């Protein structure tokens, strides 16, 4: 999986995340943390 591309979202778009991506990012998950880094 590649990182999310947020450049395609309109300016001021509402982005809703489930808790899993937040946990992956905060815990530096080896496989998924990089994918969800862009929103943070």
C-alpha positions as CSV (number, residue, x, y, z in Angstrom):
1,X,0.0,0.0,0.0
2,X,1.2,3.5,-0.8
3,X,0.6,6.6,1.4
4,X,-2.7,8.3,1.0
5,X,-2.8,11.1,-1.6
6,X,-4.6,14.0,0.0
7,X,-3.8,16.4,-2.9
8,X,-7.0,15.3,-4.7
9,X,-9.2,16.4,-1.8
10,X,-10.9,19.8,-2.2
11,X,-9.7,22.5,0.1
12,X,-11.4,22.4,3.5
13,X,-12.8,18.9,2.8
14,X,-14.0,17.0,5.8
15,X,-11.8,13.9,6.4
16,X,-13.2,11.3,8.7
17,X,-10.9,8.5,10.0
18,X,-11.7,5.3,11.9
19,X,-9.6,4.7,15.0
20,X,-7.4,2.0,13.4
21,X,-5.4,4.5,11.2
22,X,-4.8,6.7,14.2
23,X,-3.6,3.8,16.3
24,X,-1.3,2.6,13.4
25,X,0.2,6.0,13.2
26,X,0.6,6.6,17.0
27,X,2.1,3.1,17.5
28,X,4.4,3.4,14.4
29,X,3.0,0.2,13.0
30,X,5.6,-1.4,10.7
31,X,3.3,-2.0,7.8
32,X,0.6,0.7,8.0
33,X,2.0,3.8,9.8
34,X,3.5,5.3,6.7
35,X,0.3,4.9,4.7
36,X,-1.7,7.0,7.2
37,X,1.0,9.7,8.0
38,X,-0.3,12.3,5.5
39,X,-3.4,13.4,7.5
40,X,-1.3,13.9,10.6
